[in-house]
Amino acid sequence: MAVANMGTTMFGSVDNPDVYTDALEKHNAIYKLHIDGAYGGFVYPFSNKESKINFSNPKISSITIDAHKMLQAPYGTGIFVCRKGLIENVLTKEAEYVEGMDLTLCGSRSGANAVAVWMILFTYGAYGWFEKISVLQMRTQFLCDKLDKLNIDYFREPFMNLVTIHAENIPHEIVEKYDLVPQQHNEHNKWYKIVLMDHVEIDHLTTFIDDLKLAINE
Ligand SMILES: *Cc1c(COP(=O)(O)O)cnc(C)c1O
């Protein structure tokens, strides 16, 4: 079983699933390919219209998407989707006190979480969510353009709403003031990330850039 990523947590990097399946097929391996879209699953398919990281690719067996990340649902709303016939592989016979197939909302699993996700999705609607993601893409580009002007190195996966900046470019007082998220919470840290979400508005970005410019010039 191989896992390809659709948006890593620190960089938002997106794998090309063909790299995995080509290698596996070259060696005649029997395989399943899982897509980890925990972070990017509610972003990338909406921002990249050309994306083929979905079930239209017959080589993809399963996908996870976390509603408790970008969708801002309550914690514990990870979603697992797989092709027909595969879910039986995770069916346990241990929980015999639960009647029927112990696969989805049986036993004491929270149905409220499922309802919350359903409500969020239907409140936005597919187009509403697309609009929201489009705005976040524009804000991400705005930040990248400003960083380019300051000659500050960063990584940004195209179509993702995440900018990961080399730590050496960011003075300590800026890290403190803006509570930037490090890759490692120790002295070896090399990166800080900014996730462009609803509450990260252009005003905040402008203030951040102005402060950064000042701090660098000092
Ligand atoms: C958050 C995350 C996960 C899993 O996290 P849960 O919150 O436990 O579902 C897996 N992969 C990536 C890339 C993530 O960002």
The ligand as a Tripos MOL2 file, in Angstrom:
@<TRIPOS>MOLECULE
LIG
   15    15     1     0     0
SMALL
NO_CHARGES

@<TRIPOS>ATOM
      1 C1         -3.8690   16.3700    9.9310 C.3       1 LIG1
      2 C2         -3.2660   15.4390    8.9710 C.ar      1 LIG1
      3 C3         -3.4210   14.0320    9.0720 C.ar      1 LIG1
      4 C4         -4.1960   13.3060   10.1110 C.3       1 LIG1
      5 O1         -4.6830   14.0500   11.1320 O.3       1 LIG1
      6 P1         -6.0310   13.7850   11.9390 P.3       1 LIG1
      7 O2         -6.3460   15.1460   12.4610 O.co2     1 LIG1
      8 O3         -5.6650   12.8130   12.9780 O.co2     1 LIG1
      9 O4         -7.0430   13.2850   10.9690 O.co2     1 LIG1
     10 C5         -2.8300   13.2540    8.1090 C.ar      1 LIG1
     11 N1         -2.1390   13.8020    7.0950 N.ar      1 LIG1
     12 C6         -1.9870   15.1240    6.9510 C.ar      1 LIG1
     13 C7         -1.2190   15.6530    5.7710 C.3       1 LIG1
     14 C8         -2.5500   16.0040    7.8750 C.ar      1 LIG1
     15 O5         -2.4110   17.3240    7.7220 O.3       1 LIG1
@<TRIPOS>BOND
     1     1     2 1
     2     2     3 ar
     3     2    14 ar
     4     3     4 1
     5     3    10 ar
     6     4     5 1
     7     5     6 1
     8     6     7 2
     9     6     8 1
    10     6     9 1
    11    10    11 ar
    12    11    12 ar
    13    12    13 1
    14    12    14 ar
    15    14    15 1
@<TRIPOS>SUBSTRUCTURE
     1 LIG1         1 GROUP 0 **** ****
